Amino acid sequence: MNRLIGKLLRRHISAGQLTAFFLANLSGMVIVLLSIQFYRDVAPVFTGSDSFMKKDYIIAGKKVSTLGSLAGKNNTFSAGEIDELKKQPFTHSVGAFTSTQFSVSAGLTMEGTGVQLSTAMFFESVPDNYVDVKPDKWHFDENTPVIPIIVPRNYLNLYNFGFAQSRNLPKLSEGLTGLIRLDVILRGNGQVKQYKGSIAGFSNRLNTILVPQTFMDWANKTFAPHAQAEPSRLIVEVKNPADPAIATYFRQKRYETEDGKLDAGKTAHFLRLIVGIVLAVGVFISALSFYILMLSIFLLLQKNTTQLESLLLIGYTPRQVALPYQSLTTGLNLLVLALSTAIVSLLRPLYTGPVSQLSPQPEMSSILPTVCIGIGLFIVVSRINAIVIKRKVNSLFLH
């Protein structure tokens, strides 16, 4: 049976049509997979390098002026100013930084190095929904004397390239932070308590020592129950960091963003926009290739209508008649998937090298999720092809 239909298939097959489908489908699949992998590899340079704030967040504060300082003017945000910022069309949500209202000191010991440091310090917190950390790592229980802490990455750089280098001490990577033991002492309201500090990670976007909001609320209530302070910084989630209204509003209100993060947000937004456009082009090309394949199969079926009807009349089922055509499309789609995956793997080093120079600690993603997406597309497209071919053959059977 398969030989008979195979002969019919080869008799009227158009190599040009199938080649056009193959090349178009291959181009579309390569563009789709390469766009996805490119975004996964490049996005960490702008957002993923700080895995705790992946969304479009802006850290806003007020400018400190000499005249304002001499006049005793504070640089905190009032409730009215926060409400006004929340009502802006570019704002999605606004959170306030909460700072410690009591004395904090810490001693740092690096096991095996003989390094011991101690200093006065401070903590700040933001609402937990602004921090992208697993709940089990970003949790404080007053009955468990461990405080999760996120530290600015430049603190680690200062130690590695300043303190450690000048004293011939070993440098620390982020993976070796388990060697660091932090003893935190809290003083206030006539109480003194000691806790252990656990470094949950390092941040590029937060120039502060961050602790969970649950700890901050408990600690301020315990060690400074009568102290109240307005926030001096806000964390703003914006809908579109490239919106010019943000810069205009901040300039009018004399607000400033930390370390040009507004520009970084714009860059990340444009990166998503460009990748989205390229991805749309790839999907469009894939759709055209799908149309070309269906047109080719329909032409084959049309040319073989008399022979196929004869096969159906002598007892062959529509499923048996449709199977060789379905096998042809599935085989072509499988070949496209294999070649596109190989091409993406070959093209990837062309941009990962320059990208690694932009970030001192690049976080290149695995290609496995992209391959899984390709397999998913292969299954979906092959299934649609099989259904369309089956319906066409069924129409001949009913006729």
C-alpha positions as CSV (number, residue, x, y, z in Angstrom):
1,M,0.0,0.0,0.0
2,N,2.7,2.5,1.1
3,R,4.7,1.6,-2.1
4,L,1.7,2.2,-4.3
5,I,0.9,5.6,-2.8
6,G,4.7,6.4,-2.7
7,K,4.9,5.8,-6.5
8,L,1.9,8.1,-7.0
9,L,3.5,10.7,-4.7
10,R,6.9,10.6,-6.6
11,R,5.1,10.7,-10.0
12,H,3.6,14.1,-9.5
13,I,5.8,15.6,-6.8
14,S,7.2,19.0,-7.4
15,A,10.8,19.3,-6.1
16,G,10.7,23.1,-6.5
17,Q,7.6,23.5,-4.3
18,L,8.9,21.3,-1.5
19,T,12.3,23.0,-1.7
20,A,10.7,26.4,-1.4
21,F,8.7,25.2,1.6
22,F,11.8,23.7,3.2
23,L,13.9,26.8,2.8
24,A,11.2,29.2,3.9
25,N,10.3,27.0,6.9
26,L,14.0,26.7,7.8
27,S,14.5,30.5,7.6
28,G,11.4,31.1,9.7
29,M,12.4,28.6,12.3
30,V,16.0,29.9,12.5
31,I,14.7,33.4,13.0
32,V,12.3,32.4,15.7
33,L,14.7,30.3,17.7
34,L,17.6,32.6,17.3
35,S,15.5,35.6,18.4
36,I,14.4,33.8,21.5
37,Q,17.9,32.6,22.4
38,F,19.4,36.0,21.6
39,Y,17.0,37.7,24.0
40,R,17.7,35.1,26.7
41,D,21.4,35.7,26.4
42,V,21.5,39.4,26.0
43,A,18.7,40.5,28.4
44,P,20.7,39.7,31.5
45,V,23.2,42.4,30.6
46,F,20.5,44.9,31.2
47,T,18.1,43.2,33.6
48,G,19.2,39.7,34.5
49,S,22.5,40.7,36.0
50,D,20.4,41.8,39.0
51,S,18.2,38.8,39.4
52,F,16.3,40.5,42.2
53,M,14.7,43.3,40.1
54,K,13.9,42.0,36.6
55,K,10.9,44.2,36.0
56,D,10.8,47.8,34.9
57,Y,11.7,49.4,38.2
58,I,13.1,52.8,38.8
59,I,14.7,54.0,42.0
60,A,13.7,57.6,42.5
61,G,14.9,60.1,45.0
62,K,15.1,63.9,45.5
63,K,18.1,65.9,44.5
64,V,20.2,67.1,47.4
65,S,21.1,70.8,47.0
66,T,23.4,72.9,49.1
67,L,20.8,75.6,49.7
68,G,18.2,73.0,50.7
69,S,20.7,71.4,53.2
70,L,21.5,74.8,54.8
71,A,17.9,75.7,55.1
72,G,17.2,72.4,56.8
73,K,14.9,71.1,54.1
74,N,14.5,67.4,54.1
75,N,14.6,65.2,51.0
76,T,11.8,62.8,52.0
77,F,8.6,62.0,50.1
78,S,5.4,63.0,51.7
79,A,2.2,60.9,51.4
80,G,0.8,63.5,48.9
81,E,3.8,63.2,46.7
82,I,3.6,59.5,46.7
83,D,-0.1,59.5,45.8
84,E,0.5,62.0,43.0
85,L,3.2,59.7,41.5
86,K,0.9,56.7,41.7
87,K,-1.7,58.6,39.7
88,Q,0.7,59.3,36.8
89,P,-0.3,57.5,33.5
90,F,3.2,55.9,33.2
91,T,3.1,54.4,36.7
92,H,2.1,50.9,37.4
93,S,2.9,50.8,41.2
94,V,5.0,52.6,43.8
95,G,6.7,51.2,46.8
96,A,8.6,53.1,49.5
97,F,12.0,52.3,51.0
98,T,11.8,51.8,54.8
99,S,15.0,52.4,56.8
100,T,16.1,51.3,60.2
101,Q,15.2,53.7,63.1
102,F,17.7,52.1,65.5
103,S,21.4,51.4,65.7
104,V,22.8,48.5,63.6
105,S,26.4,47.2,63.7
106,A,27.9,44.2,62.1
107,G,31.0,42.1,62.3
108,L,32.2,40.2,59.3
109,T,34.3,37.1,59.4
110,M,35.7,35.1,56.5
111,E,36.4,31.6,57.5
112,G,39.8,30.3,56.5
113,T,41.2,33.8,55.7
114,G,41.7,35.3,59.1
115,V,39.8,38.5,58.0
116,Q,37.6,40.1,60.6
117,L,35.8,43.4,60.0
118,S,33.3,45.4,62.0
119,T,31.4,48.5,61.3
120,A,28.2,50.5,61.9
121,M,25.7,50.0,59.2
122,F,22.1,50.4,58.2
123,F,19.3,48.4,56.6
124,E,16.6,49.3,54.2
125,S,13.7,47.3,52.9
126,V,11.1,47.5,50.1
127,P,7.8,45.6,49.8
128,D,8.5,41.9,49.1
129,N,6.7,42.0,45.8
130,Y,9.4,44.2,44.4
131,V,12.1,41.7,45.2
132,D,12.4,38.6,42.9
133,V,13.8,36.1,45.4
134,K,12.4,32.6,46.3
135,P,10.1,32.9,49.4
136,D,12.1,30.4,51.4
137,K,15.3,32.5,51.0
138,W,13.6,35.9,51.6
139,H,11.8,35.1,54.9
140,F,12.4,36.3,58.4
141,D,11.2,34.5,61.5
142,E,11.8,36.3,64.8
143,N,12.3,32.9,66.5
144,T,15.1,32.1,64.0
145,P,18.1,34.3,64.5
146,V,19.0,34.6,60.7
147,I,18.4,37.8,58.6
148,P,18.5,37.4,54.8
149,I,20.4,40.2,53.2
150,I,21.0,41.5,49.7
151,V,24.2,43.4,49.4
152,P,25.3,45.8,46.5
153,R,27.6,44.1,44.2
154,N,30.0,47.0,44.3
155,Y,30.7,46.1,47.9
156,L,32.1,42.8,46.7
157,N,34.1,44.5,44.0
158,L,35.6,47.0,46.6
159,Y,36.7,44.1,48.7
160,N,38.2,42.1,45.7
161,F,39.9,44.9,43.9
162,G,40.7,47.2,46.9
163,F,41.0,45.6,50.3
164,A,41.9,42.0,49.2
165,Q,44.4,43.1,46.6
166,S,46.2,45.5,48.9
167,R,46.6,42.9,51.6
168,N,47.2,39.8,49.4
169,L,44.0,38.2,50.6
170,P,42.0,35.7,48.5
171,K,39.3,37.2,46.3
172,L,35.7,36.0,46.7
173,S,33.3,35.2,44.0
174,E,29.5,35.2,44.5
175,G,29.6,31.4,44.7
176,L,31.9,31.6,47.7
177,T,29.7,33.8,49.8
178,G,29.0,30.9,52.1
179,L,32.5,31.5,53.6
180,I,31.2,34.9,54.9
181,R,29.7,34.9,58.4
182,L,27.9,38.1,59.3
183,D,27.2,38.9,63.0
184,V,24.5,41.6,63.2
185,I,23.9,43.5,66.5
186,L,20.7,45.5,66.9
187,R,20.4,48.2,69.6
188,G,17.4,50.3,70.6
189,N,14.6,50.8,73.1
190,G,16.9,49.5,75.8
191,Q,17.5,46.2,74.0
192,V,20.5,44.6,72.4
193,K,20.1,41.5,70.3
194,Q,22.5,39.6,68.0
195,Y,21.6,37.8,64.8
196,K,23.3,36.0,62.0
197,G,23.3,37.6,58.6
198,S,22.8,35.4,55.5
199,I,23.7,36.9,52.2
200,A,20.9,36.0,49.8
201,G,22.7,37.6,46.8
202,F,24.2,40.7,45.3
203,S,22.4,43.5,43.5
204,N,23.5,45.9,40.8
205,R,20.4,48.1,41.0
206,L,20.1,48.6,44.7
207,N,22.7,50.8,46.3
208,T,21.7,49.7,49.8
209,I,21.8,46.8,52.2
210,L,18.3,45.2,51.7
211,V,16.4,43.1,54.2
212,P,12.9,41.6,54.1
213,Q,10.0,44.0,54.8
214,T,8.8,41.6,57.5
215,F,12.1,41.9,59.4
216,M,12.1,45.7,59.0
217,D,8.5,46.1,60.3
218,W,9.3,43.8,63.3
219,A,12.6,45.4,64.1
220,N,11.4,49.0,64.0
221,K,8.4,48.1,66.1
222,T,10.7,46.3,68.6
223,F,13.8,48.6,68.8
224,A,12.2,52.0,67.8
225,P,8.5,51.8,68.6
226,H,7.9,55.6,68.7
227,A,10.1,56.6,65.7
228,Q,8.5,57.4,62.4
229,A,10.2,58.6,59.2
230,E,9.1,59.5,55.8
231,P,10.8,57.6,52.9
232,S,13.7,59.2,51.2
233,R,13.5,56.9,48.2
234,L,10.8,55.2,46.2
235,I,10.8,52.2,43.9
236,V,8.6,52.8,40.9
237,E,7.3,50.2,38.5
238,V,6.6,51.9,35.2
239,K,4.6,50.6,32.3
240,N,7.1,51.7,29.6
241,P,10.6,52.9,30.7
242,A,11.0,54.6,27.3
243,D,8.0,56.9,27.9
244,P,9.3,60.5,27.6
245,A,6.7,61.5,30.1
246,I,8.7,59.9,32.9
247,A,11.8,62.1,32.3
248,T,9.6,65.2,31.9
249,Y,7.8,64.5,35.2
250,F,11.0,63.7,37.1
251,R,12.6,66.9,35.8
252,Q,9.7,69.0,36.8
253,K,9.6,67.5,40.3
254,R,13.4,67.6,40.6
255,Y,13.5,63.9,41.2
256,E,16.5,61.8,40.1
257,T,17.1,58.2,39.3
258,E,20.0,56.2,40.7
259,D,23.0,55.5,38.4
260,G,21.0,56.1,35.2
261,K,18.7,53.2,35.6
262,L,16.1,55.0,33.6
263,D,18.4,54.7,30.6
264,A,19.0,51.1,31.3
265,G,15.3,50.5,31.4
266,K,14.9,52.2,28.1
267,T,17.6,50.0,26.6
268,A,16.0,46.9,27.9
269,H,12.6,48.0,26.6
270,F,14.0,48.7,23.1
271,L,15.8,45.3,23.2
272,R,12.4,43.6,23.8
273,L,10.8,45.7,21.1
274,I,13.5,44.8,18.5
275,V,13.4,41.1,19.4
276,G,9.6,41.2,19.2
277,I,9.7,42.6,15.7
278,V,12.3,40.1,14.5
279,L,10.3,37.3,16.2
280,A,7.2,38.5,14.4
281,V,9.0,38.4,11.0
282,G,10.1,34.8,11.8
283,V,6.6,33.8,12.6
284,F,5.3,35.4,9.4
285,I,7.9,33.6,7.3
286,S,7.0,30.3,9.0
287,A,3.3,30.9,8.3
288,L,4.1,31.5,4.6
289,S,6.1,28.3,4.5
290,F,3.2,26.4,6.1
291,Y,0.9,27.8,3.4
292,I,3.4,26.8,0.7
293,L,3.5,23.3,2.0
294,M,-0.3,23.0,2.2
295,L,-0.6,24.3,-1.3
296,S,2.0,21.7,-2.5
297,I,0.2,18.8,-0.7
298,F,-3.2,19.9,-2.1
299,L,-1.8,20.0,-5.6
300,L,-0.4,16.5,-5.1
301,L,-3.7,15.3,-3.9
302,Q,-5.5,17.0,-6.7
303,K,-3.2,15.5,-9.4
304,N,-3.7,12.0,-7.8
305,T,-7.5,12.4,-7.2
306,T,-8.5,9.6,-9.6
307,Q,-6.0,7.2,-8.3
308,L,-6.7,8.0,-4.6
309,E,-10.5,7.6,-5.2
310,S,-9.8,4.2,-6.7
311,L,-7.8,3.1,-3.7
312,L,-10.6,4.3,-1.4
313,L,-13.2,2.4,-3.5
314,I,-11.3,-0.9,-3.3
315,G,-11.2,-0.8,0.5
316,Y,-8.3,1.3,1.7
317,T,-9.2,3.6,4.6
318,P,-8.7,7.4,4.5
319,R,-6.1,7.0,7.2
320,Q,-4.0,4.6,5.1
321,V,-4.2,6.9,2.1
322,A,-3.3,10.0,4.1
323,L,-0.4,8.4,6.0
324,P,2.4,8.8,3.3
325,Y,1.5,12.5,2.8
326,Q,1.6,13.0,6.6
327,S,4.9,11.2,6.8
328,L,6.3,13.5,4.1
329,T,5.4,16.7,6.0
330,T,6.5,15.4,9.4
331,G,9.9,14.3,7.9
332,L,10.4,17.7,6.4
333,N,9.5,19.5,9.6
334,L,11.8,17.2,11.6
335,L,14.7,18.0,9.3
336,V,13.9,21.7,9.6
337,L,14.0,21.5,13.4
338,A,17.3,19.6,13.4
339,L,19.0,22.0,11.0
340,S,17.6,25.2,12.6
341,T,18.8,24.0,16.1
342,A,22.3,23.3,14.6
343,I,22.4,26.7,12.9
344,V,21.4,28.6,16.1
345,S,24.1,26.7,18.0
346,L,26.7,27.8,15.3
347,L,25.5,31.4,15.2
348,R,25.3,31.9,19.0
349,P,29.1,32.3,19.6
350,L,29.1,35.2,17.1
351,Y,27.3,37.5,19.7
352,T,28.1,35.8,23.0
353,G,31.7,36.9,22.8
354,P,30.9,40.6,22.5
355,V,28.1,40.3,25.0
356,S,30.5,38.8,27.6
357,Q,32.7,41.9,27.3
358,L,29.7,44.2,28.2
359,S,29.1,42.4,31.5
360,P,31.9,41.3,33.9
361,Q,29.7,38.4,35.1
362,P,27.6,37.4,32.1
363,E,24.7,35.0,32.7
364,M,24.4,33.2,29.4
365,S,21.3,31.1,29.3
366,S,21.1,27.4,28.4
367,I,20.0,26.6,24.8
368,L,17.8,23.8,26.1
369,P,14.7,26.0,26.6
370,T,15.0,27.2,23.1
371,V,15.3,23.7,21.8
372,C,12.2,22.8,23.8
373,I,10.3,25.7,22.1
374,G,11.5,24.4,18.7
375,I,10.2,20.9,19.6
376,G,6.9,22.4,20.7
377,L,6.6,24.3,17.4
378,F,7.5,21.1,15.4
379,I,4.7,19.1,17.2
380,V,2.1,21.9,16.7
381,V,2.9,22.4,13.0
382,S,3.1,18.7,12.2
383,R,-0.2,18.0,14.0
384,I,-1.9,20.8,12.0
385,N,-0.4,19.4,8.8
386,A,-1.7,15.9,9.6
387,I,-5.2,17.2,10.4
388,V,-5.5,19.3,7.2
389,I,-4.3,16.3,5.1
390,K,-6.7,13.9,6.8
391,R,-9.6,16.2,6.2
392,K,-8.7,16.6,2.5
393,V,-8.5,12.8,2.1
394,N,-11.8,12.4,4.0
395,S,-13.5,14.8,1.6
396,L,-12.4,12.5,-1.3
397,F,-13.8,9.5,0.6
398,L,-17.1,11.2,1.2
399,H,-17.3,12.4,-2.4
